[in-house]
């Protein structure tokens, strides 16, 4: 039985993204232009940030009139039988594909941006899922695939994503309504009309590829400061080309952290590593050890002590950035307060090493002084008092080399470098993995302590499997486990599994 | 004030005969109630029928004009008991709630009113929260109708059928002196469409008339010997009356064709889904034309044996489409056919799943299986899947689940952050949860909670743990659950039984999860209701002495209070009132005011939060303690660092919880609050100018110094 079939539209969105508004527009437009329209949704808690589907069916009234019948419209989409899928985010497009809503007859409109799920945000490392294969599958499967960053477009139009999606829908021509009908619908709704029309127009033009992609920012290039010339020269002369980029980043970071002397220390340490790399035939591995170490040594050497934080927080470039993030207009007054909670430990870190050690070594004294560090502080960086406080802390930079933290970090770095020096000749790949353990050490306070603890756990255990084949894979497994949860359960499990394997 | 305002939609309730009503299913039901001359309406909010309650709240004026009394009942039991008004008087009344949870609560009163029988039409509208998007246990309302003998309507999901069934439901109720239940599935409640309206009808007999001229009939009271008489009455007079009314008014429909020896029997609510599946199987067209005979049950209880026999007599097999389990209709069908000695095969759950929603795909699969067995020539072949199994697998792994969570700026979040921090110090506790947004604590990133036993039952859900132990239990209850029944079943119960544990009451000023309806303890003024009755007064009145009210956004105090409650030597029930207004409602109220103030040149301070990417090290501890949707991650701008950094997006409402977390959990110095001053005063400008000059000077000097170390390349 062949007959005219309804147009079926599924909107897959997250609660709060305006999917209901979009469905409402489509229904209103269709009803005003000679169609039966029916939409359904699932209300309730699903709309509190969960993924949900708004479903719309349209049927031309004149056909129904001719048949003297009213069409029967369905309330849920059937896989393989959806004409238009509108996804308000890339993973939601993936979900639509997964549920079979996108078939070879489907027009798929999807915003190419990500709203990360809690499972992607939670991990200690990088838990993000890659949307590239969804893009690929979408363009392979759908009859028509329209995709661009509609969230960004909405932002630039100071509108919401639903209006951009509505514009993209209009541009497909899949609904036989004129652009004016779409715009009239927005006008008739009477809410945020101008903003929605701007968003609509952007969506319409973008989908027609009338808007050029933003051009890549040009890199500025001027001569380096004279003080740095010898360092850069050394870098270029002593290291293979493949390592230059990472080394330059690292050097820049170290100089920025302290001074050129510190940069020299970095390059000296790196030169030793490179020598090691050479003796291990590292060229065959594209100088992996040198490259990895260039990254991680720079990070290790530029630890986040109070001086560093105060320095970064008071820079003019940072002031510009927070104004931009907060969406402040030109000349608008912005008052910024930092949430800081230095503990007695951070205070001692800043003291000359012997003093710091002395206090931390006397529990009674530590507790007594700790009283001053029990509460978090709000420091208003845009006020004179707050700024001068941080500025003074930042000015302690020259004295950093005698601080407790500096001595502790130096000690750790030296041990780490020695380990690498002894492991690399035996097992090159393992040495690279040990280099990467630096990734575990991050954050402040308890977070930092926990990371350090995991780092040390792995640093003591690696010896037990050093000579085993695939030892580097084993180490990577442990590292990944350490980044999985903050209670260290995954790492414990991985360690006990390792122990069992060793026994058998 | 509810989450959604229906002031515009309410005007649609006024339209009269000849006009066309456009709107949502649940609004159409409201209109049909007014067209039926209803005298009173009550109920308790909850998806999917919240909108019905919200519309009626907003329609107070129209209801007053028509002489209709509307009440937001304390709970579903109170709503069901309201139907008592129809027992002695010719008053039509309707009540509504979310089912099956609401029906569970209401069942005591429902059984009573069903036993007494009604003189005026009594309609119970249940929003069947089953299948996709449901937040409750997956059960059917069907057996409630069966056990108490209430007729169950399940109309086709289009506005004309639904509204007709409301009107017929009242007539059926009166014709058989039995309450009638109208079951609407989630998507039917929210289906948009249209129907031809009629005039609203004023009730001919009013509530006041009843109050002024009371009528008493001992025979209607559930007490011996009347209760025994009721049981006989149900079987001997009410049932036959209902069967003959249903037959006479053709409430069930014989649709489709007359050919062949196969047929389909379907619950009315699933008719549209069935027709789509049949269309895809090549058995029907878009208008529902088909050769296959269809018996559409708009009344799913009672069954009409004559109709069943008539439909099945000439058929080899019928496909029975009945959602959910147990399959009461299928069983009844088999009984009827067996007794009539008919050999027709009833094929139901053998080709359709026992559990889960009957979506188009499910019915399509069922249809195929049925026809492949009985008439393979009639259906078209299967379409192939668009994705390869490998792609399917990869997608399954990469597309993340999106569990529901607390909204941006939600005041309930810091309560669970505090609990998580306290558990780090004191170890884990047994946590008994309740129903409400706070139940999201069970999901990541909080993972707090052991059980949830029902609305308002958070504390009684932990009442067994009322014994000597080294740790106390924590129970959660919302203000909604508290007034629903938690006041007695939780707090009263704990006081009476000398409980020594802790209850945290989330006092956010609304029944928030159901759409932000007002409660006794709401802070807002409500012209039609009494509000501003503090929970603290209520629990002290019941005899609780250890009560602490804490602003939820004060994370430090919340943590300290929880610790105190968990460790104090004081015996007896301990209640923490976690107070802050629901952010969703607060923003809805304040945002327009704020925008107007800015427009009018008033000084307004907008606060939002941010994270410094260059001090954030990408550990995401803050996310694990907050879970705020506006707290997200972005690529690390630092070329040396690999892990994404935390970022506060534009949705931030400036509640300040992330800053509080950074303080309380001693996380990191990356969080900052930025206050944007709109329409600054002269003092503001002068101060900012002075600060800017000094700070700018120092920054300039530092920049110049840094320039000495410039690499000259912007990497």
Interface residues (C-beta under 8 A of the other chain):
Chain A: X1 X2 X3 X4 X5 X6 X14 X15 X16 X27 X31 X37 X38 X39 X40 X41 X42 X43 X44 X45 X46 X48 X49 X50 X51 X52 X53 X55 X59 X64 X67 X69 X70 X71 X72 X73 X74 X75 X76 X77 X78 X79 X80 X81 X91 X94 X95 X97 X98 X100 X102 X103 X104 X115 X116 X117 X118 X119 X120 X121 X122 X123 X124 X125 X126 X128 X129 X130 X131 X133 X134 X137 X141 X155 X219 X220 X221 X222 X223 X224 X225 X227 X228 X232 X246 X248 X249 X250 X252 X253 X255 X256 X259 X260 X295 X298 X299 X304 X308 X309 X312 X313 X314 X315 X316 X318 X319 X321 X322 X323 X325 X326 X327 X328 X332 X333 X334 X335 X336 X337 X338 X339 X340 X341 X343 X375 X376 X378 X381 X382 X383 X384 X387 X391 X439 X442 X443 X444 X445 X446 X447 X451 X486
Chain B: X22 X46 X47 X48 X50 X51 X129 X132 X133 X135 X157 X158 X186 X187 X188 X189 X190 X191 X192 X193 X271 X272 X273 X275 X276 X277 X279 X280 X282 X283 X284 X285 X286 X287 X288 X289 X290 X359 X360 X361 X364 X383 X385 X386 X387 X391 X392 X394 X395 X396 X398 X399 X400 X401 X402 X403 X404 X405 X406 X407 X437 X440 X443 X444 X445 X513 X608 X610 X612 X613 X614 X615 X617 X618 X619 X620 X621 X623 X624 X627 X629 X631 X632 X633 X639 X640 X641 X642 X643 X644 X648 X650 X659 X660 X662 X663 X664 X665 X666 X667 X668 X669 X671 X672 X673 X674 X675 X676 X677 X678 X680 X684 X685 X688 X691 X694 X695 X696 X698 X699 X700 X702 X703 X706 X707 X708 X709 X710 X711 X712 X713 X714 X715
